[in-house]
Amino acid sequence: MALSRRDFLGRSGAALAGWGLAEAIAAQRVAQVLAEPTGRRKALLIGINQYEPAAIAPNAASVALEGCLNDVALWQELLTSRLGFQAADVVTLTDRAAGRAQWQAALEDCAAGLRAGDAVVWQFSGYGGLLADGTGLLVPVDGHLAAGTREATPSEPIAPLRDWSEVTIQDWLRSLPTERVLGVVDAGFAPAPAQAWVRHRSRPMLTPGALD
Protein backbone atom coordinates (compact mmCIF):
# COMPACT_ATOMS: atom_id res chain seq x y z
CA MET A 1 0.00 0.00 0.00
CA ALA A 2 1.44 3.40 -1.00
CA LEU A 3 1.01 5.82 1.90
CA SER A 4 1.61 9.50 2.50
CA ARG A 5 4.24 9.70 5.19
CA ARG A 6 5.86 12.61 7.00
CA ASP A 7 9.10 12.02 8.83
CA PHE A 8 8.97 13.49 12.31
CA LEU A 9 12.17 11.88 13.48
CA GLY A 10 12.80 13.36 16.91
CA ARG A 11 15.79 13.06 19.18
CA SER A 12 15.99 13.76 22.90
CA GLY A 13 19.50 12.86 23.94
CA ALA A 14 19.89 9.46 22.30
CA ALA A 15 16.15 8.87 22.15
CA LEU A 16 14.65 8.20 18.76
CA ALA A 17 11.12 8.52 17.46
CA GLY A 18 10.96 6.73 14.11
CA TRP A 19 7.93 8.70 12.92
CA GLY A 20 6.12 7.68 9.75
CA LEU A 21 9.06 5.73 8.34
CA ALA A 22 8.75 2.87 5.90
CA GLU A 23 8.70 -0.54 7.53
CA ALA A 24 12.21 -1.47 6.40
CA ILE A 25 13.69 1.70 7.91
CA ALA A 26 11.58 1.22 11.04
CA ALA A 27 13.01 -2.26 11.45
CA GLN A 28 16.53 -0.81 11.33
CA ARG A 29 15.55 1.72 13.98
CA VAL A 30 14.18 -1.07 16.15
CA ALA A 31 17.53 -2.82 16.03
CA GLN A 32 19.39 0.44 16.68
CA VAL A 33 17.24 1.74 19.53
CA LEU A 34 16.39 -1.52 21.25
CA ALA A 35 19.70 -3.30 20.93
CA GLU A 36 20.39 -5.10 24.18
CA PRO A 37 18.39 -2.95 26.62
CA THR A 38 19.48 -3.59 30.17
CA GLY A 39 16.00 -3.37 31.67
CA ARG A 40 12.39 -4.11 30.92
CA ARG A 41 10.87 -4.00 27.43
CA LYS A 42 7.36 -2.53 27.01
CA ALA A 43 5.22 -1.83 23.95
CA LEU A 44 1.88 -0.23 23.14
CA LEU A 45 0.50 -1.15 19.70
CA ILE A 46 -2.64 0.52 18.28
CA GLY A 47 -4.42 -0.43 15.06
CA ILE A 48 -7.85 0.60 13.81
CA ASN A 49 -9.68 -0.66 10.73
CA GLN A 50 -13.32 -0.13 11.73
CA TYR A 51 -13.82 3.64 11.82
CA GLU A 52 -17.25 5.25 11.57
CA PRO A 53 -17.90 7.87 8.84
CA ALA A 54 -18.57 10.52 11.54
CA ALA A 55 -14.90 10.31 12.49
CA ILE A 56 -13.44 10.66 8.99
CA ALA A 57 -15.84 11.66 6.20
CA PRO A 58 -19.52 11.93 7.24
CA ASN A 59 -20.84 11.70 3.67
CA ALA A 60 -18.98 8.49 2.85
CA ALA A 61 -20.74 5.15 2.82
CA SER A 62 -17.75 3.44 4.43
CA VAL A 63 -14.40 4.59 5.79
CA ALA A 64 -13.10 1.20 6.93
CA LEU A 65 -9.39 0.55 6.43
CA GLU A 66 -7.52 -2.64 5.65
CA GLY A 67 -4.21 -3.77 7.05
CA CYS A 68 -4.08 -1.87 10.35
CA LEU A 69 -4.77 -4.95 12.47
CA ASN A 70 -2.19 -6.85 10.42
CA ASP A 71 0.33 -4.13 11.27
CA VAL A 72 -0.32 -4.65 14.98
CA ALA A 73 -0.04 -8.44 14.66
CA LEU A 74 3.25 -8.19 12.75
CA TRP A 75 4.76 -5.79 15.29
CA GLN A 76 3.62 -8.03 18.13
CA GLU A 77 5.26 -11.03 16.47
CA LEU A 78 8.48 -9.12 15.83
CA LEU A 79 8.76 -7.87 19.39
CA THR A 80 7.94 -11.11 21.17
CA SER A 81 9.63 -13.59 18.83
CA ARG A 82 12.78 -11.71 17.86
CA LEU A 83 13.40 -8.84 20.28
CA GLY A 84 12.82 -10.41 23.65
CA PHE A 85 9.59 -8.65 24.69
CA GLN A 86 7.39 -10.60 27.09
CA ALA A 87 3.85 -11.09 25.80
CA ALA A 88 2.44 -9.55 28.99
CA ASP A 89 4.42 -6.35 28.31
CA VAL A 90 3.06 -5.86 24.77
CA VAL A 91 -0.32 -4.13 25.03
CA THR A 92 -2.54 -3.96 21.94
CA LEU A 93 -5.56 -1.70 21.34
CA THR A 94 -7.56 -2.53 18.22
CA ASP A 95 -10.79 -1.27 16.66
CA ARG A 96 -13.48 -0.55 19.31
CA ALA A 97 -10.94 -0.92 22.12
CA ALA A 98 -8.86 1.94 20.71
CA GLY A 99 -10.87 4.95 21.87
CA ARG A 100 -9.36 8.10 23.33
CA ALA A 101 -9.88 7.07 26.96
CA GLN A 102 -8.26 3.70 26.30
CA TRP A 103 -5.26 5.43 24.70
CA GLN A 104 -4.90 7.68 27.71
CA ALA A 105 -5.00 4.82 30.20
CA ALA A 106 -2.61 2.69 28.14
CA LEU A 107 -0.09 5.53 27.79
CA GLU A 108 -0.12 6.05 31.54
CA ASP A 109 0.29 2.32 32.21
CA CYS A 110 3.13 2.07 29.71
CA ALA A 111 5.04 4.92 31.37
CA ALA A 112 4.50 3.64 34.91
CA GLY A 113 7.64 2.30 36.53
CA LEU A 114 9.98 2.90 33.59
CA ARG A 115 13.66 3.40 34.34
CA ALA A 116 16.78 4.28 32.42
CA GLY A 117 17.83 1.30 30.32
CA ASP A 118 14.27 0.10 29.70
CA ALA A 119 12.98 -0.08 26.12
CA VAL A 120 9.65 1.24 24.81
CA VAL A 121 7.92 0.84 21.44
CA TRP A 122 4.77 2.81 20.58
CA GLN A 123 3.06 2.09 17.25
CA PHE A 124 -0.09 3.45 15.59
CA SER A 125 -1.75 2.33 12.38
CA GLY A 126 -4.94 4.11 11.32
CA TYR A 127 -6.23 7.46 10.12
CA GLY A 128 -4.46 10.77 10.50
CA GLY A 129 -5.70 14.30 9.95
CA LEU A 130 -4.55 17.91 9.82
CA LEU A 131 -5.78 21.08 11.50
CA ALA A 132 -5.78 24.35 9.58
CA ASP A 133 -2.77 25.51 11.62
CA GLY A 134 -0.72 22.55 10.40
CA THR A 135 -1.05 20.40 13.52
CA GLY A 136 -0.98 16.71 12.63
CA LEU A 137 -3.63 14.49 14.22
CA LEU A 138 -3.96 10.81 15.04
CA VAL A 139 -7.58 9.65 15.07
CA PRO A 140 -8.86 7.25 17.75
CA VAL A 141 -11.80 5.02 16.91
CA ASP A 142 -14.19 7.42 18.70
CA GLY A 143 -12.93 10.51 16.92
CA HIS A 144 -15.58 12.81 15.47
CA LEU A 145 -16.02 15.79 13.16
CA ALA A 146 -19.07 17.31 14.87
CA ALA A 147 -17.09 20.40 15.77
CA GLY A 148 -17.32 21.66 12.21
CA THR A 149 -21.04 21.22 11.66
CA ARG A 150 -22.51 24.15 13.64
CA GLU A 151 -21.68 27.31 15.56
CA ALA A 152 -21.12 27.13 19.30
CA THR A 153 -23.67 28.75 21.61
CA PRO A 154 -23.49 29.45 25.36
CA SER A 155 -26.10 26.78 26.02
CA GLU A 156 -24.69 24.27 23.52
CA PRO A 157 -20.91 24.53 23.28
CA ILE A 158 -18.96 22.47 20.76
CA ALA A 159 -17.10 19.52 22.21
CA PRO A 160 -13.36 19.55 21.50
CA LEU A 161 -11.90 16.98 19.14
CA ARG A 162 -10.97 13.63 20.63
CA ASP A 163 -8.00 13.29 18.29
CA TRP A 164 -4.44 13.13 19.55
CA SER A 165 -1.94 15.73 18.43
CA GLU A 166 1.20 14.23 16.96
CA VAL A 167 3.15 16.72 19.10
CA THR A 168 1.51 15.38 22.27
CA ILE A 169 2.61 11.85 21.44
CA GLN A 170 6.12 12.98 20.53
CA ASP A 171 6.40 14.89 23.78
CA TRP A 172 5.23 11.82 25.68
CA LEU A 173 7.90 9.70 23.99
CA ARG A 174 10.60 12.24 24.80
CA SER A 175 9.45 12.53 28.41
CA LEU A 176 10.02 8.87 29.19
CA PRO A 177 12.97 8.25 31.55
CA THR A 178 14.84 6.09 29.05
CA GLU A 179 16.75 6.74 25.86
CA ARG A 180 15.62 3.49 24.20
CA VAL A 181 12.33 4.72 22.74
CA LEU A 182 10.80 4.12 19.33
CA GLY A 183 7.54 5.54 17.94
CA VAL A 184 6.18 4.51 14.54
CA VAL A 185 3.09 5.94 12.83
CA ASP A 186 1.53 4.47 9.70
CA ALA A 187 -1.03 7.15 8.80
CA GLY A 188 -1.44 10.12 6.49
CA PHE A 189 -1.67 13.71 7.68
CA ALA A 190 -2.25 16.01 4.71
CA PRO A 191 -5.68 15.79 2.98
CA ALA A 192 -5.42 13.19 0.23
CA PRO A 193 -6.51 13.53 -3.42
CA ALA A 194 -10.10 12.70 -4.33
CA GLN A 195 -10.90 8.98 -4.12
CA ALA A 196 -7.47 8.28 -2.59
CA TRP A 197 -7.88 9.29 1.04
CA VAL A 198 -8.66 5.75 2.26
CA ARG A 199 -5.51 4.42 0.62
CA HIS A 200 -3.53 7.28 2.17
CA ARG A 201 -5.13 6.73 5.58
CA SER A 202 -5.89 10.43 5.93
CA ARG A 203 -9.05 12.49 6.30
CA PRO A 204 -10.01 13.88 2.88
CA MET A 205 -10.14 17.50 4.13
CA LEU A 206 -8.70 19.71 6.83
CA THR A 207 -10.12 18.81 10.23
CA PRO A 208 -12.43 21.50 11.63
CA GLY A 209 -12.61 22.34 15.32
CA ALA A 210 -9.93 22.43 17.99
CA LEU A 211 -8.17 20.04 20.35
CA ASP A 212 -8.85 20.09 24.05
Rosetta blueprint (number, residue, H / E / L):
1 M L
2 A L
3 L L
4 S L
5 R L
6 R L
7 D L
8 F L
9 L L
10 G E
11 R E
12 S E
13 G L
14 A L
15 A E
16 L E
17 A E
18 G L
19 W L
20 G L
21 L L
22 A L
23 E H
24 A H
25 I H
26 A H
27 A H
28 Q H
29 R H
30 V H
31 A H
32 Q H
33 V H
34 L L
35 A L
36 E L
37 P L
38 T L
39 G L
40 R L
41 R E
42 K E
43 A E
44 L E
45 L E
46 I E
47 G E
48 I L
49 N L
50 Q L
51 Y L
52 E L
53 P H
54 A H
55 A H
56 I H
57 A L
58 P L
59 N L
60 A L
61 A L
62 S L
63 V L
64 A L
65 L L
66 E L
67 G L
68 C H
69 L H
70 N H
71 D H
72 V H
73 A H
74 L H
75 W H
76 Q H
77 E H
78 L H
79 L H
80 T H
81 S H
82 R H
83 L L
84 G L
85 F L
86 Q L
87 A H
88 A H
89 D H
90 V E
91 V E
92 T E
93 L E
94 T E
95 D H
96 R H
97 A H
98 A L
99 G L
100 R H
101 A H
102 Q H
103 W H
104 Q H
105 A H
106 A H
107 L H
108 E H
109 D H
110 C H
111 A H
112 A L
113 G L
114 L L
115 R L
116 A L
117 G L
118 D L
119 A E
120 V E
121 V E
122 W E
123 Q E
124 F E
125 S E
126 G L
127 Y L
128 G E
129 G E
130 L E
131 L E
132 A L
133 D L
134 G L
135 T L
136 G E
137 L E
138 L E
139 V L
140 P L
141 V L
142 D L
143 G L
144 H L
145 L L
146 A H
147 A H
148 G H
149 T L
150 R L
151 E L
152 A L
153 T E
154 P L
155 S L
156 E E
157 P L
158 I L
159 A L
160 P L
161 L E
162 R L
163 D L
164 W E
165 S E
166 E H
167 V H
168 T H
169 I H
170 Q H
171 D H
172 W H
173 L H
174 R H
175 S H
176 L L
177 P L
178 T L
179 E L
180 R E
181 V E
182 L E
183 G E
184 V E
185 V E
186 D E
187 A L
188 G L
189 F L
190 A L
191 P L
192 A L
193 P L
194 A L
195 Q L
196 A L
197 W L
198 V L
199 R L
200 H L
201 R L
202 S E
203 R L
204 P L
205 M L
206 L L
207 T E
208 P L
209 G L
210 A L
211 L E
212 D L
